[in-house]
């Protein structure tokens, strides 16, 4: 009887071993989190519905038409999921995530709900200061930021704005879409240089400027037309949309403000990635940056078609998209001027006590390693 039991036991062990062996040889491995069943990374890519991010929309819209570039996106679920292809090789699957602002992107980065994002330089800097493990891996665009007053306002230009801000009996209410957005931080820096006192407190009647957080780019035009704010600062296409819809008039573009030349090529948006993703999936990120570099060039060489894509995407007239695109430039390499302007951002943010962490009191030279990883950029 005992021998029989032992024999049965050995038989069961042999059978289980055979099943395990067969399963190991013939079955596909289950995908780990962040991986597809074919073991390529799934990267969540954040972007904002602004003309600054038109190059991303171009490559999703054109898809496999861009095969001749060598790197392209193959639609899986149009508008949501794309395979990042290098020739016939699938390097990653991209899942697109619409965000309201760079600040929201940094929050999602911190929660590991984003791997890669297009967003405001200043928002990424603020996130890095607070310990969010990300790096800026590429420039994206410069310019494209404006100060807008209601249509018919007596304020027609920058001098008119300064006169109002300095002489008005109560603070000028200026709206913005995110506290760490490039337009807000850039114009705040200019106002600071001009000696204007700013506040977020409605009861502070001695300030020149009362900042009003409108939470979303979609709120900029309604807040202006309803007189919730006296003016707003925002990225393109909203300054141009305000004029086209008869809601507002552009009083100043950042690139034209004094001192002459200082604000001309100021960074607006950049591309950032989580440090873990940079370490683990450099090939996919390199291919993505090559694709974006080619798209930047295409947008600048085909401005009318790029504007048509942006207009259809954002639901606005082509003429507005053309003006919005024309007010900025795409940049795929960190030029000396771009770095100098980034240093100015850092300096101004420190002067305004915006930093409390790793960037507080630091110069650009001291924190380049914290802010940037340009090792994945296409070689020029």
NUVEX-911646 format. One line per field, with one value per residue (C-alpha): residue number from 1; residue in one letter; chain; x, z, y. Coordinates in steps of 0.1 Angstrom, whole numbers. Layout:
<atoms>
i = [NUM ...]
aa = [A ...]
ch = [A ...]
east = [X ...]
up = [Z ...]
north = [Y ...]
</atoms>
This chain:
<atoms>
i = [1 2 3 4 5 6 7 8 9 10 11 12 13 14 15 16 17 18 19 20 21 22 23 24 25 26 27 28 29 30 31 32 33 34 35 36 37 38 39 40 41 42 43 44 45 46 47 48 49 50 51 52 53 54 55 56 57 58 59 60 61 62 63 64 65 66 67 68 69 70 71 72 73 74 75 76 77 78 79 80 81 82 83 84 85 86 87 88 89 90 91 92 93 94 95 96 97 98 99 100 101 102 103 104 105 106 107 108 109 110 111 112 113 114 115 116 117 118 119 120 121 122 123 124 125 126 127 128 129 130 131 132 133 134 135 136 137 138 139 140 141 142 143 144 145 146 147 148 149 150 151 152 153 154 155 156 157 158 159 160 161 162 163 164 165 166 167 168 169 170 171 172 173 174 175 176 177 178 179 180 181 182 183 184 185 186 187 188 189 190 191 192 193 194 195 196 197 198 199 200 201 202 203 204 205 206 207 208 209 210 211 212 213 214 215 216 217 218 219 220 221 222 223 224 225 226 227 228 229 230 231 232 233 234 235 236 237 238 239 240 241 242 243 244 245 246 247 248 249 250 251 252 253 254 255 256 257 258 259 260 261 262 263 264 265 266 267 268 269 270 271 272 273 274 275 276 277 278 279 280 281 282 283 284 285 286 287 288 289 290 291 292 293 294 295 296 297 298 299 300 301 302 303 304 305 306 307 308 309 310 311 312 313 314 315 316 317 318 319 320 321 322 323 324 325 326 327 328 329 330 331 332 333 334 335 336 337 338 339 340 341 342 343 344 345 346 347 348 349 350 351 352 353 354 355 356 357 358 359 360 361 362 363 364 365 366 367 368 369 370 371 372 373 374 375 376 377 378 379 380]
aa = [X X X X X X X X X X X X X X X X X X X X X X X X X X X X X X X X X X X X X X X X X X X X X X X X X X X X X X X X X X X X X X X X X X X X X X X X X X X X X X X X X X X X X X X X X X X X X X X X X X X X X X X X X X X X X X X X X X X X X X X X X X X X X X X X X X X X X X X X X X X X X X X X X X X X X X X X X X X X X X X X X X X X X X X X X X X X X X X X X X X X X X X X X X X X X X X X X X X X X X X X X X X X X X X X X X X X X X X X X X X X X X X X X X X X X X X X X X X X X X X X X X X X X X X X X X X X X X X X X X X X X X X X X X X X X X X X X X X X X X X X X X X X X X X X X X X X X X X X X X X X X X X X X X X X X X X X X X X X X X X X X X X X X X X X X X X X X X X X X X X X X X X X X X X X X X X X X X X X X X X X X X X X X X X X X X X X X X X X X X X X]
ch = [A A A A A A A A A A A A A A A A A A A A A A A A A A A A A A A A A A A A A A A A A A A A A A A A A A A A A A A A A A A A A A A A A A A A A A A A A A A A A A A A A A A A A A A A A A A A A A A A A A A A A A A A A A A A A A A A A A A A A A A A A A A A A A A A A A A A A A A A A A A A A A A A A A A A A A A A A A A A A A A A A A A A A A A A A A A A A A A A A A A A A A A A A A A A A A A A A A A A A A A A A A A A A A A A A A A A A A A A A A A A A A A A A A A A A A A A A A A A A A A A A A A A A A A A A A A A A A A A A A A A A A A A A A A A A A A A A A A A A A A A A A A A A A A A A A A A A A A A A A A A A A A A A A A A A A A A A A A A A A A A A A A A A A A A A A A A A A A A A A A A A A A A A A A A A A A A A A A A A A A A A A A A A A A A A A A A A A A A A A A A]
east = [0 28 46 14 10 47 42 11 30 59 35 18 52 63 30 33 69 59 31 54 81 56 41 75 85 52 33 38 50 24 31 45 30 39 46 25 23 51 73 77 72 38 46 19 25 10 2 -20 -45 -24 -7 27 20 10 41 27 -7 10 27 -5 -26 -3 7 20 23 56 72 99 111 123 104 66 35 12 -24 -38 -67 -67 -63 -54 -29 -1 28 61 78 114 112 93 104 79 98 69 32 23 -9 -18 -31 -46 -36 -48 -14 23 14 -10 16 42 15 9 46 49 21 37 6 28 61 67 51 51 46 57 94 86 62 89 114 89 83 120 125 99 117 96 120 119 144 139 151 144 134 101 92 100 77 39 29 7 -11 -47 -72 -109 -117 -122 -102 -83 -52 -37 0 26 31 -7 -7 20 3 -30 -12 6 -22 -54 -72 -75 -53 -56 -70 -49 -60 -38 -45 -19 4 35 27 53 31 23 59 73 50 53 91 85 61 86 114 90 86 49 35 16 -7 -30 -51 -83 -83 -48 -59 -25 -11 -8 -17 -41 -35 -66 -62 -86 -75 -77 -69 -105 -115 -93 -117 -149 -133 -122 -156 -175 -152 -142 -107 -94 -68 -52 -18 -17 -1 -11 -37 -57 -44 -51 -85 -95 -89 -106 -137 -139 -134 -100 -70 -33 -16 18 37 65 91 87 89 118 147 150 159 158 125 128 135 122 113 76 72 97 97 103 104 106 142 132 119 151 172 150 138 164 159 122 128 155 132 104 128 139 103 96 127 115 80 94 112 81 59 83 87 49 33 0 -6 5 -19 -47 -40 -39 -71 -91 -77 -85 -116 -106 -102 -71 -61 -60 -38 -15 -10 -6 20 38 43 66 93 101 135 149 184 193 210 231 203 178 201 206 169 165 190 169 139 158 171 137 119 145 141 103 109 91 116 118 137 167 167 164 192 210 225 219 255 248 217 221 225 192 172 185 194 201 219 190 187 194 230 236]
up = [0 10 -23 -42 -25 -32 -69 -72 -57 -80 -110 -99 -96 -130 -145 -129 -140 -176 -175 -161 -187 -216 -203 -200 -235 -254 -236 -240 -209 -192 -198 -168 -159 -185 -211 -240 -246 -271 -243 -257 -233 -230 -226 -214 -233 -219 -241 -241 -266 -277 -310 -292 -295 -331 -341 -320 -337 -371 -365 -351 -379 -407 -391 -417 -444 -427 -431 -453 -422 -408 -376 -375 -356 -365 -353 -329 -316 -335 -312 -282 -289 -314 -320 -322 -352 -365 -399 -394 -357 -330 -302 -279 -277 -269 -250 -254 -223 -226 -197 -188 -180 -173 -136 -140 -160 -132 -107 -130 -134 -96 -95 -123 -145 -172 -186 -212 -216 -236 -213 -199 -191 -159 -147 -152 -133 -104 -104 -103 -75 -55 -61 -90 -107 -142 -166 -195 -225 -253 -261 -280 -288 -281 -281 -285 -253 -251 -229 -240 -230 -240 -275 -274 -243 -241 -233 -268 -261 -235 -224 -220 -198 -176 -172 -162 -137 -120 -119 -114 -81 -77 -89 -126 -126 -148 -155 -162 -167 -144 -117 -132 -168 -189 -198 -162 -150 -179 -176 -138 -144 -167 -142 -114 -135 -140 -103 -102 -70 -75 -53 -52 -24 -36 -4 -11 -28 -28 -54 -90 -103 -89 -103 -110 -114 -142 -139 -176 -210 -220 -193 -207 -233 -213 -183 -204 -222 -189 -173 -146 -154 -169 -190 -194 -202 -222 -248 -285 -299 -272 -279 -316 -308 -286 -315 -341 -320 -313 -276 -271 -284 -280 -261 -260 -271 -247 -275 -280 -244 -229 -224 -261 -271 -236 -240 -278 -277 -243 -239 -237 -238 -235 -236 -203 -191 -159 -150 -147 -183 -195 -178 -189 -224 -240 -275 -275 -263 -288 -316 -302 -302 -338 -348 -331 -346 -380 -372 -360 -394 -413 -395 -403 -439 -444 -423 -442 -439 -402 -396 -413 -390 -359 -370 -375 -342 -321 -339 -351 -384 -404 -404 -366 -365 -391 -369 -338 -355 -369 -335 -323 -335 -328 -315 -311 -298 -267 -283 -263 -264 -252 -223 -214 -213 -192 -168 -167 -158 -129 -117 -118 -101 -73 -70 -66 -41 -62 -53 -19 -28 -49 -72 -44 -46 -74 -107 -140 -140 -105 -115 -152 -141 -121 -149 -182 -199 -235 -242 -262 -287 -324 -332 -354]
north = [0 24 17 24 58 66 56 78 107 103 102 134 151 139 151 186 189 181 207 233 225 226 258 274 265 272 299 337 355 377 414 433 466 492 465 451 414 418 432 467 496 513 550 575 608 640 670 701 714 744 752 748 710 709 688 659 663 663 629 613 627 616 583 558 585 594 560 576 594 561 568 571 563 535 540 514 535 568 598 576 548 545 521 540 524 525 509 477 474 484 502 512 518 554 562 599 618 653 675 710 724 717 718 689 670 673 660 630 625 623 597 577 583 599 588 616 650 682 711 745 748 767 739 713 734 738 701 693 718 698 665 651 627 641 656 680 660 685 720 724 759 796 826 825 842 873 898 904 931 932 944 982 987 1020 999 994 987 979 1016 1019 988 1001 1035 1017 994 1023 1047 1026 1030 993 963 953 917 895 860 829 792 777 791 775 781 798 828 835 831 851 880 879 883 913 929 923 940 970 974 964 950 918 898 868 883 901 922 937 969 984 960 970 935 910 875 854 816 806 769 761 776 770 796 825 839 835 852 881 885 883 909 884 896 929 910 876 862 830 808 806 802 820 855 851 835 864 888 866 861 898 892 908 926 916 944 929 898 886 886 924 936 956 954 948 913 898 880 873 836 827 790 782 744 716 678 660 624 605 595 558 558 575 548 518 528 551 536 544 579 585 575 597 627 620 619 652 668 658 671 705 709 698 723 751 741 735 763 763 726 726 754 735 705 727 745 712 698 729 739 774 792 784 821 821 790 806 837 816 794 824 840 812 789 752 742 707 716 737 768 792 818 792 783 819 825 794 810 841 821 805 838 855 826 828 865 860 832 806 778 760 729 718 749 775 800 782 794 775 762 746 728 718 682 684 700 684 652 659 627 613 641 635 642 673]
</atoms>
